[in-house]
Amino acid sequence: MKTLVIAEIGVNHNGNISLAKKIILSEKKIDVKIVKFQFYKTENLILPNTRMANYQIKNYPNNSTKDQFKMLKKFELSLEEHIELSKFCYKNKVEYCCSFFSEDDLDNFKKLNLKRIKIPSGEINNLFLLKKIAKLNKKVILSTGMSSEKEVENAIKYLIKNGKNKKKIIILHCCSSYPTLRKDLNLNAINYLKKKYQIPVGFSDHSKEINVPMMAVIKGAVLIEKHITYSNHLNGPDHKASLNIKDFQKMLKGIRDAEESLGLNNKIITKSEKKNIYFARKSLVAKKKIHKGEKFSFNNLTSKRPLSGKSVNYLPNILGKRAKKSYEKDELI
């Protein structure tokens, strides 16, 4: 199966629905199948006068305030705008996906035609939200940034306890640092989480690199989520830690190349290499003159290309047996 790839628009629309549509159309051109937004009402998400995170201040230097409440309010899209974007996505044959940050905002999910719901890393211990999501007949993507193993385990158990079918859960390994440094990616955690919880695992990548998602696929990720922006030069907190359209397309190609390279889950002889067996493998030949009645041994047998006679695999069948005829040096046995 192809790896699911989610293009996370997040707040990279800058609160502008026209820009959001522009990004969606650009994504469609590069064959993106799923786009994701963040549904929130600022008042349900954060207390007033909350300071912006350091990465937000650094990545958004032209912001007139360091108040996170005011910043998020600026980027907030209304329910009506989300509904419009949802319809716009499906009209253009792109799946609209969404993450929620409060149980009150989740009440609007029915109006958005969602196939799956994302639980953001910051909400992994939000029992109010998890309980409500668990009761919905939707696929759930659980992001694990900033989480200990115990928190991941507790979230999975809580979802299942409250009605969520384990088969409908995907865990996202994630490092919630923007952008994530290479040393903090810890891609080995993908296989670790997969084995520990027996649940499919994906990777939410916040690095600036194009090749990291390819490595995650090789490590077993079934889903890749990556932030996308129309331009890295736009003014906002996430644009610098996102891939622009051109780089996102390169990443997609890299993921598909990685999938093709991975191939099957068993060892086979490929069609392309079968034709080389004749030239690369060896036949049993006489190492020197062998007289009729002489016993075959390592002293009078050897192997040479091509495979025009008996394969070397046949050696155990004749060792110690007497030759029924004489052989000249290099003659096929």
C-alpha positions in Angstrom: 0.0 0.0 0.0 1.1 3.5 -0.6 2.2 5.6 2.3 -0.5 8.2 3.2 0.9 11.7 2.9 -0.9 14.6 4.7 0.0 18.1 3.7 -0.4 20.1 6.9 -1.5 23.6 6.0 -2.2 24.4 9.7 -2.2 28.2 10.0 -0.1 28.8 6.9 -3.2 30.3 5.3 -2.5 33.3 7.6 -6.2 33.5 8.3 -6.9 34.1 4.6 -9.3 31.7 3.0 -8.2 32.7 -0.5 -4.6 31.8 0.3 -5.8 28.5 1.7 -7.6 27.7 -1.6 -4.5 28.8 -3.5 -2.4 26.3 -1.5 -5.0 23.5 -2.0 -4.9 24.0 -5.8 -1.1 24.0 -5.8 -1.2 20.8 -3.8 -3.6 19.2 -6.2 -1.2 19.9 -9.1 1.6 17.9 -7.3 -0.8 15.0 -6.6 -1.4 15.6 -2.8 -4.4 13.6 -1.7 -5.0 14.8 1.8 -4.7 18.3 3.3 -5.1 19.2 6.9 -6.2 22.3 8.7 -6.4 23.2 12.4 -9.9 23.8 13.7 -10.0 26.0 16.8 -11.8 28.8 18.5 -9.1 30.8 20.2 -11.2 31.3 23.3 -11.5 27.5 23.7 -7.8 26.9 23.1 -5.8 29.4 25.1 -6.0 31.9 28.0 -5.6 35.6 27.1 -2.2 37.2 27.6 -0.3 33.9 27.0 3.2 34.5 25.8 4.2 33.2 22.4 6.6 30.2 22.3 10.2 31.0 21.6 10.1 29.4 18.2 7.0 31.4 17.3 8.7 34.6 18.2 11.8 33.6 16.3 9.9 32.4 13.2 7.5 35.3 13.2 9.7 38.4 13.9 7.4 40.8 12.1 4.5 40.1 14.5 3.3 43.2 16.3 2.7 41.3 19.5 4.2 38.5 21.5 0.7 37.5 22.8 -0.1 34.0 21.5 -3.9 34.5 22.0 -3.9 37.5 19.7 -1.7 35.7 17.2 -4.0 32.7 17.1 -7.1 34.9 16.9 -5.6 36.5 13.8 -5.2 33.1 12.1 -8.5 31.6 13.2 -10.9 30.5 10.5 -14.6 30.5 11.2 -16.8 27.3 11.1 -18.3 28.7 7.8 -14.9 29.1 6.3 -13.9 25.6 7.3 -17.1 24.3 5.7 -16.3 26.2 2.6 -12.8 24.8 2.5 -14.0 21.3 3.1 -16.4 21.6 0.1 -13.6 23.2 -2.0 -11.3 20.2 -1.2 -13.8 17.5 -2.1 -14.8 19.4 -5.2 -11.1 19.2 -6.3 -10.9 15.6 -5.2 -8.7 16.2 -2.2 -9.5 14.9 1.2 -10.1 17.5 3.9 -8.6 16.5 7.3 -8.6 18.4 10.5 -7.2 18.5 14.0 -9.2 19.7 17.0 -8.1 21.3 20.3 -11.2 21.2 22.5 -14.2 19.0 23.0 -16.5 22.0 22.3 -14.9 22.6 18.9 -15.3 18.9 18.1 -19.1 19.3 18.0 -18.7 20.8 14.5 -17.0 17.7 13.0 -20.2 16.5 11.3 -20.4 19.6 9.2 -16.9 19.1 7.8 -17.2 15.7 6.0 -14.2 14.2 7.8 -12.8 10.7 7.2 -10.2 11.0 10.0 -9.5 13.2 13.0 -6.1 14.3 14.2 -5.3 14.6 17.9 -2.4 17.1 18.1 0.6 16.4 20.2 -0.4 19.1 22.7 -3.8 17.3 23.3 -2.5 13.8 23.9 -3.4 14.1 27.6 -6.6 16.1 27.0 -9.1 13.5 28.4 -12.0 15.7 27.7 -11.2 15.7 24.0 -10.0 12.0 23.8 -13.2 10.7 25.4 -15.3 12.5 22.9 -13.2 11.5 19.9 -13.2 7.8 21.1 -16.9 7.6 20.6 -16.9 8.9 17.0 -16.8 6.3 14.2 -13.8 7.9 12.6 -10.2 7.0 12.1 -7.9 8.7 14.6 -4.4 10.0 14.2 -2.6 10.3 17.5 0.4 12.6 17.5 3.0 11.9 20.2 5.3 15.0 20.2 6.5 16.0 23.7 5.1 12.7 25.1 6.6 10.1 27.3 6.0 6.4 26.7 3.6 6.4 29.6 1.6 9.3 28.2 1.3 7.5 24.8 0.2 4.3 26.5 -2.3 6.1 28.6 -3.8 7.9 25.6 -4.2 4.6 23.6 -5.7 2.8 26.6 -8.1 5.7 27.2 -9.3 5.8 23.6 -9.9 2.1 23.5 -11.6 2.1 27.0 -14.0 4.8 25.7 -15.0 2.9 22.6 -12.4 3.4 19.9 -11.5 0.4 17.9 -7.7 -0.2 18.1 -7.7 -0.9 14.3 -8.8 2.7 13.7 -5.8 4.3 15.5 -2.6 5.4 13.9 0.2 6.7 16.1 2.4 9.5 14.8 6.0 9.7 16.0 6.8 13.3 16.3 9.3 15.8 17.7 7.5 19.1 18.5 10.4 21.4 17.8 10.1 23.9 14.9 12.2 23.2 12.9 13.4 19.8 14.3 17.1 19.3 14.3 18.4 16.1 12.8 19.8 14.8 16.1 16.3 15.0 17.6 14.4 13.1 14.9 14.8 9.7 16.6 13.4 7.7 13.7 14.2 4.4 15.4 11.1 5.2 17.6 8.9 4.3 14.6 9.6 0.6 14.7 9.8 0.7 18.5 6.3 2.1 18.9 5.0 -0.3 16.2 6.3 -3.3 18.0 5.3 -2.2 21.4 1.7 -1.2 20.7 0.9 -3.4 17.6 -0.6 -0.3 16.0 0.4 1.3 12.7 2.9 4.2 13.1 3.5 7.2 11.0 5.7 10.3 11.3 4.9 13.9 11.7 8.0 15.7 10.4 8.9 19.3 11.5 12.4 19.3 10.0 13.3 21.5 7.1 14.7 18.4 5.2 13.2 16.7 2.2 14.8 13.3 2.7 13.7 12.7 6.3 10.2 11.4 5.3 11.9 8.9 2.9 13.9 7.6 5.8 10.8 7.4 8.0 9.1 5.3 5.3 12.1 2.9 5.2 11.8 2.7 9.0 8.1 1.5 8.5 6.1 4.7 8.7 2.6 4.2 7.1 1.7 7.9 7.1 3.8 11.1 6.7 2.6 14.5 7.8 4.5 17.5 6.7 3.8 21.2 6.9 3.4 23.0 3.6 3.4 26.7 2.7 2.8 28.6 -0.5 6.1 30.5 0.2 8.7 30.3 3.0 8.9 34.0 2.8 5.4 34.6 4.0 4.9 36.2 7.5 3.8 33.7 10.1 5.0 31.3 12.8 5.2 28.1 10.7 6.3 29.1 7.2 10.0 28.7 7.9 9.5 25.2 9.3 7.4 24.1 6.3 8.2 23.0 2.8 7.1 25.1 -0.1 5.2 23.6 -3.0 8.3 22.8 -5.1 10.1 21.1 -2.2 7.0 19.2 -1.1 6.8 17.7 -4.6 10.4 16.6 -4.3 9.6 15.0 -1.0 6.6 13.2 -2.5 8.8 11.8 -5.2 11.4 10.7 -2.6 8.7 8.8 -0.7 7.4 7.0 -3.7 11.0 6.1 -4.7 11.6 4.8 -1.2 8.4 2.6 -1.5 9.5 1.2 -4.8 12.9 0.5 -3.4 11.5 -1.4 -0.4 9.7 -3.9 -2.6 8.3 -7.1 -1.0 8.6 -8.6 2.4 10.4 -11.6 1.2 13.6 -12.5 -0.8 13.1 -13.3 -4.5 15.0 -13.5 -7.7 13.8 -10.5 -9.8 13.1 -10.8 -13.5 15.9 -8.3 -14.2 18.5 -10.4 -12.5 17.4 -13.9 -13.8 19.0 -13.2 -17.2 22.4 -12.7 -15.4 22.4 -16.1 -13.6 24.0 -17.9 -16.7 26.9 -15.4 -16.8 27.5 -14.9 -13.0 27.0 -18.4 -11.6 29.4 -21.3 -12.1 29.4 -24.9 -13.4 31.3 -27.9 -11.9 34.3 -28.6 -14.0 37.4 -30.8 -13.8 40.2 -29.0 -12.0 42.7 -31.3 -13.8 42.5 -34.5 -15.8 40.2 -37.0 -14.1 40.5 -40.7 -15.0 37.6 -43.1 -15.3 37.0 -44.7 -11.9 38.7 -42.0 -10.0 36.8 -40.6 -7.1 35.5 -37.0 -7.3 37.1 -34.7 -4.7 38.0 -31.1 -3.8 41.4 -31.9 -5.3 40.1 -32.7 -8.8 37.0 -30.5 -9.0 36.5 -26.8 -9.2 33.9 -24.3 -10.6 34.0 -21.8 -13.4 31.6 -19.6 -15.3 29.2 -19.8 -17.1 26.4 -21.9 -15.7 26.2 -24.1 -18.7 26.5 -27.4 -16.9 25.8 -28.7 -13.4 25.6 -26.0 -10.8 28.0 -26.0 -7.9 25.0 -26.9 -5.7 25.4 -30.4 -7.2 28.8 -30.9 -5.6 27.6 -32.8 -2.5 25.9 -35.3 -4.8 29.1 -36.5 -6.4 31.8 -36.1 -3.9 33.4 -39.5 -3.1 31.7 -41.1 -6.1 33.7 -42.6 -9.0 33.8 -41.0 -12.4 32.0 -43.1 -15.0 34.2 -41.5 -17.7 37.4 -39.6 -18.1 37.4 -35.8 -18.0 39.9 -33.3 -19.4 40.8 -30.2 -17.5 38.0 -27.6 -17.6 35.6 -30.1 -19.0 32.0 -29.8 -17.6 31.1 -32.6 -15.2 
